[in-house]
Amino acid sequence: MKHFLPNGDELIIRSPEPTDAAGLLASFQRLTRETDYLLFTYGESLDLEVESEEDYIQSYLDHPNQLLLVAVVQGKIIGSVNLNQSGHHKKSHTGEMGIAIESAWNNMGIGRRLMTAMLRWAEHHPDLQIIYLNVFSTNEKAMQLYRNFGFMECGRLPQGIIQRNGTYTDLVTMYKRVKPAV
């Protein structure tokens, strides 16, 4: 899918290929350096290798019940969204999502476009009924994006996250029903 950003750049949202591994890893490492809203720290992201990122991408390509999309601007991966359906039958109607966009590209509608693409895919998935996610309670901007798409808070783990500076924040679970219960 091609879109135009407010600055005139072209945004492409697409499935990654194994050859995107180095670019996806570089984007992830930049993200862990610039934000404290991811579970990985920058140091932990440096332990990842291109080969493991190739395997990560291939795992999505091999499983049609999983979704990974990348956001590409100026030929560079700058963000992604993923949706993972549980392998357990009792949870096969649910999928957990995650999304991240590099800060240089914030406030340009990229998150909204990634969410829209992911939700369209989920709505056509034969089994998915509920999408859920976890978000740091201090990440109000992300929580507002999710609310704008109809996600609702359904739980909190008090002090579920310890941040770089040693402070604690709650881990919030949000969900959205994408199809009615069968």
C-alpha positions as a Markdown table, in Angstrom:
| # | Residue | x | y | z |
|---|---|---|---|---|
| 1 | Met | 0.0 | 0.0 | 0.0 |
| 2 | Lys | 1.3 | 3.4 | -0.9 |
| 3 | His | 0.5 | 6.6 | 0.9 |
| 4 | Phe | 1.8 | 10.1 | 0.9 |
| 5 | Leu | 2.9 | 11.8 | 4.2 |
| 6 | Pro | 2.3 | 15.4 | 5.1 |
| 7 | Asn | 6.0 | 16.2 | 4.2 |
| 8 | Gly | 5.5 | 14.8 | 0.7 |
| 9 | Asp | 7.4 | 11.6 | 1.3 |
| 10 | Glu | 5.9 | 8.3 | 0.0 |
| 11 | Leu | 5.1 | 5.7 | 2.7 |
| 12 | Ile | 4.9 | 2.1 | 1.7 |
| 13 | Ile | 3.3 | -0.5 | 3.9 |
| 14 | Arg | 4.1 | -4.1 | 2.9 |
| 15 | Ser | 5.0 | -7.5 | 4.1 |
| 16 | Pro | 8.7 | -7.9 | 4.7 |
| 17 | Glu | 11.0 | -10.3 | 2.9 |
| 18 | Pro | 14.0 | -12.1 | 4.5 |
| 19 | Thr | 16.2 | -9.6 | 2.7 |
| 20 | Asp | 14.7 | -6.9 | 4.9 |
| 21 | Ala | 16.3 | -8.4 | 8.0 |
| 22 | Ala | 19.2 | -5.9 | 8.3 |
| 23 | Gly | 16.9 | -2.9 | 7.8 |
| 24 | Leu | 14.3 | -4.2 | 10.3 |
| 25 | Leu | 16.9 | -4.9 | 12.9 |
| 26 | Ala | 18.5 | -1.5 | 12.4 |
| 27 | Ser | 15.1 | 0.2 | 12.8 |
| 28 | Phe | 14.4 | -1.9 | 16.0 |
| 29 | Gln | 17.8 | -0.9 | 17.4 |
| 30 | Arg | 17.1 | 2.7 | 16.7 |
| 31 | Leu | 13.7 | 2.4 | 18.4 |
| 32 | Thr | 15.2 | 0.8 | 21.5 |
| 33 | Arg | 17.7 | 3.6 | 21.7 |
| 34 | Glu | 15.2 | 6.4 | 21.4 |
| 35 | Thr | 12.2 | 5.2 | 23.5 |
| 36 | Asp | 11.6 | 3.5 | 26.8 |
| 37 | Tyr | 8.2 | 2.2 | 25.7 |
| 38 | Leu | 9.5 | -1.1 | 24.3 |
| 39 | Leu | 10.2 | -4.2 | 26.4 |
| 40 | Phe | 13.7 | -4.6 | 24.9 |
| 41 | Thr | 16.4 | -2.3 | 26.0 |
| 42 | Tyr | 19.0 | -0.9 | 23.6 |
| 43 | Gly | 21.6 | -3.3 | 25.1 |
| 44 | Glu | 19.4 | -6.3 | 24.6 |
| 45 | Ser | 18.7 | -5.3 | 21.0 |
| 46 | Leu | 22.4 | -5.3 | 20.3 |
| 47 | Asp | 22.4 | -9.0 | 21.1 |
| 48 | Leu | 20.2 | -9.7 | 18.1 |
| 49 | Glu | 21.7 | -10.7 | 14.8 |
| 50 | Val | 20.7 | -10.4 | 11.2 |
| 51 | Glu | 20.3 | -14.1 | 10.9 |
| 52 | Ser | 17.8 | -14.2 | 13.9 |
| 53 | Glu | 15.9 | -11.3 | 12.2 |
| 54 | Glu | 15.7 | -13.3 | 9.0 |
| 55 | Asp | 14.3 | -16.2 | 11.0 |
| 56 | Tyr | 11.8 | -13.8 | 12.7 |
| 57 | Ile | 10.6 | -12.5 | 9.3 |
| 58 | Gln | 10.4 | -16.1 | 7.9 |
| 59 | Ser | 8.3 | -17.2 | 10.8 |
| 60 | Tyr | 5.6 | -14.7 | 9.8 |
| 61 | Leu | 5.9 | -15.7 | 6.1 |
| 62 | Asp | 5.5 | -19.4 | 7.0 |
| 63 | His | 2.4 | -18.8 | 9.2 |
| 64 | Pro | -0.6 | -17.3 | 7.5 |
| 65 | Asn | -2.3 | -16.7 | 10.9 |
| 66 | Gln | 0.4 | -14.2 | 11.8 |
| 67 | Leu | 0.9 | -10.8 | 10.3 |
| 68 | Leu | 4.0 | -8.6 | 10.1 |
| 69 | Leu | 4.0 | -5.4 | 8.1 |
| 70 | Val | 6.8 | -2.8 | 7.7 |
| 71 | Ala | 6.5 | 0.9 | 7.1 |
| 72 | Val | 9.1 | 2.1 | 4.5 |
| 73 | Val | 10.0 | 5.7 | 3.8 |
| 74 | Gln | 12.8 | 6.8 | 1.5 |
| 75 | Gly | 13.8 | 3.1 | 1.1 |
| 76 | Lys | 14.3 | 2.6 | 4.8 |
| 77 | Ile | 12.2 | 0.6 | 7.3 |
| 78 | Ile | 11.0 | 3.1 | 9.9 |
| 79 | Gly | 8.4 | 1.1 | 11.7 |
| 80 | Ser | 6.3 | -2.1 | 11.9 |
| 81 | Val | 3.1 | -3.7 | 13.2 |
| 82 | Asn | 2.7 | -7.3 | 14.0 |
| 83 | Leu | -0.2 | -9.5 | 15.0 |
| 84 | Asn | 0.3 | -13.0 | 16.5 |
| 85 | Gln | -2.5 | -15.5 | 16.9 |
| 86 | Ser | -2.0 | -18.0 | 19.7 |
| 87 | Gly | -1.2 | -21.5 | 18.7 |
| 88 | His | -3.5 | -22.9 | 21.4 |
| 89 | His | -7.0 | -23.8 | 20.3 |
| 90 | Lys | -8.6 | -22.2 | 23.3 |
| 91 | Lys | -7.1 | -18.8 | 22.3 |
| 92 | Ser | -7.3 | -19.2 | 18.6 |
| 93 | His | -9.9 | -16.4 | 18.4 |
| 94 | Thr | -7.4 | -13.9 | 19.8 |
| 95 | Gly | -4.4 | -12.1 | 18.5 |
| 96 | Glu | -1.8 | -10.0 | 20.3 |
| 97 | Met | -0.5 | -7.0 | 18.4 |
| 98 | Gly | 2.5 | -4.7 | 18.7 |
| 99 | Ile | 3.4 | -1.5 | 16.8 |
| 100 | Ala | 6.4 | 0.8 | 16.8 |
| 101 | Ile | 7.4 | 3.8 | 14.7 |
| 102 | Glu | 10.7 | 5.7 | 14.9 |
| 103 | Ser | 10.4 | 9.1 | 16.6 |
| 104 | Ala | 11.6 | 11.0 | 13.6 |
| 105 | Trp | 8.4 | 9.9 | 11.8 |
| 106 | Asn | 5.9 | 10.6 | 14.6 |
| 107 | Asn | 2.8 | 12.7 | 14.0 |
| 108 | Met | 2.7 | 11.9 | 10.3 |
| 109 | Gly | -0.2 | 9.4 | 10.4 |
| 110 | Ile | 2.1 | 6.3 | 10.0 |
| 111 | Gly | 0.7 | 4.6 | 13.2 |
| 112 | Arg | -2.8 | 5.2 | 12.0 |
| 113 | Arg | -2.0 | 3.7 | 8.6 |
| 114 | Leu | -0.3 | 0.7 | 10.1 |
| 115 | Met | -3.2 | 0.1 | 12.5 |
| 116 | Thr | -5.7 | 0.4 | 9.6 |
| 117 | Ala | -3.8 | -2.2 | 7.5 |
| 118 | Met | -3.5 | -4.6 | 10.5 |
| 119 | Leu | -7.2 | -4.2 | 11.4 |
| 120 | Arg | -8.3 | -4.8 | 7.8 |
| 121 | Trp | -6.3 | -8.0 | 7.7 |
| 122 | Ala | -7.7 | -9.1 | 11.1 |
| 123 | Glu | -11.3 | -8.5 | 10.0 |
| 124 | His | -10.8 | -10.9 | 7.1 |
| 125 | His | -9.1 | -13.5 | 9.2 |
| 126 | Pro | -11.4 | -16.5 | 9.5 |
| 127 | Asp | -10.8 | -17.1 | 13.2 |
| 128 | Leu | -9.8 | -13.8 | 14.8 |
| 129 | Gln | -12.4 | -12.1 | 17.0 |
| 130 | Ile | -10.4 | -10.2 | 19.5 |
| 131 | Ile | -7.1 | -8.2 | 19.3 |
| 132 | Tyr | -5.3 | -7.2 | 22.4 |
| 133 | Leu | -2.1 | -5.4 | 23.3 |
| 134 | Asn | -0.1 | -4.3 | 26.2 |
| 135 | Val | 1.0 | -0.7 | 26.6 |
| 136 | Phe | 2.9 | 1.3 | 29.3 |
| 137 | Ser | 0.5 | 3.5 | 31.2 |
| 138 | Thr | 2.9 | 6.4 | 30.6 |
| 139 | Asn | 2.6 | 6.1 | 26.9 |
| 140 | Glu | -0.6 | 8.2 | 26.6 |
| 141 | Lys | 0.0 | 9.0 | 22.9 |
| 142 | Ala | -0.1 | 5.3 | 22.0 |
| 143 | Met | -3.1 | 4.7 | 24.3 |
| 144 | Gln | -5.0 | 7.5 | 22.6 |
| 145 | Leu | -4.2 | 6.0 | 19.1 |
| 146 | Tyr | -5.6 | 2.7 | 20.3 |
| 147 | Arg | -8.7 | 4.3 | 21.8 |
| 148 | Asn | -9.3 | 6.1 | 18.5 |
| 149 | Phe | -9.5 | 2.7 | 16.9 |
| 150 | Gly | -12.0 | 1.4 | 19.4 |
| 151 | Phe | -9.6 | -0.4 | 21.8 |
| 152 | Met | -10.7 | -0.4 | 25.4 |
| 153 | Glu | -8.7 | -0.9 | 28.6 |
| 154 | Cys | -9.5 | -4.2 | 30.3 |
| 155 | Gly | -6.7 | -4.6 | 32.8 |
| 156 | Arg | -3.6 | -3.3 | 34.5 |
| 157 | Leu | -0.6 | -4.9 | 36.1 |
| 158 | Pro | 0.5 | -2.3 | 38.7 |
| 159 | Gln | 4.2 | -1.5 | 38.5 |
| 160 | Gly | 4.5 | -4.2 | 35.8 |
| 161 | Ile | 7.3 | -2.3 | 34.1 |
| 162 | Ile | 10.5 | -0.9 | 35.4 |
| 163 | Gln | 11.9 | 1.9 | 33.3 |
| 164 | Arg | 15.5 | 2.8 | 32.6 |
| 165 | Asn | 15.5 | 5.5 | 35.3 |
| 166 | Gly | 14.4 | 2.9 | 37.9 |
| 167 | Thr | 10.8 | 4.1 | 38.2 |
| 168 | Tyr | 7.9 | 1.8 | 37.8 |
| 169 | Thr | 4.8 | 2.1 | 35.6 |
| 170 | Asp | 1.7 | 0.1 | 35.1 |
| 171 | Leu | 1.3 | -2.3 | 32.2 |
| 172 | Val | -2.1 | -1.7 | 30.6 |
| 173 | Thr | -4.0 | -4.3 | 28.6 |
| 174 | Met | -6.3 | -3.1 | 25.9 |
| 175 | Tyr | -8.6 | -5.0 | 23.5 |
| 176 | Lys | -10.8 | -4.6 | 20.5 |
| 177 | Arg | -13.4 | -7.0 | 19.2 |
| 178 | Val | -13.1 | -7.2 | 15.4 |
| 179 | Lys | -15.9 | -9.7 | 14.9 |
| 180 | Pro | -18.9 | -10.6 | 17.0 |
| 181 | Ala | -18.7 | -13.7 | 19.2 |
| 182 | Val | -19.8 | -16.8 | 17.3 |
